[in-house]
Amino acid sequence: MSSSNPTPQIQARTSFFGLDIPFLDHLGVVPEYAENGKSRISLVLKPEFTNSFQVAHGGLVMTLLDFAMAAAARSAAKHPLGVITIDMTTSFLRPSVGSIVVEGSVLKAGKTVNYCEAVVLNDAGEITAKASGTFILRK
């Protein structure tokens, strides 16, 4: 008797600048670049990522800002292990809808701690949210 179990589909994982981050892969985040203390990622907003106002949920926006800053910090230090968020402050300026682009940058790089910022841009190039954060290089 043959088995009726279908063969599981193996989906290719996205490399997030050298790291496997299943949560970002699940969301469909597209890593564009991370080099010389700057990063850029993007995401097409899906209905399941919205709040009751049908705009990007704040938690999603904060996730994207956090990763963009972390990627910028890793790229400035050429640090392969990743970084850990120490703190993060976020401001929401207008609703995020449609295609979301997030750009991160390092303001000051230290031997173990990096100070970063990131912005979320809408299709018109307007800033919809911004964040600043402090990141420690993982050892």
Secondary structure, 3 states (H helix, E strand, C coil): CCCCCCCCCCCCCCCECCECCHHHHHHCCEEEEEECCEEEEEEECCHHHECCCCCECHHHHHHHHHHHHHHHHHHHHCCCCCEEEEEEEEEECCCCCCEEEEEEEEEEECCCEEEEEEEEECCCCCEEEEEEEEEEECC
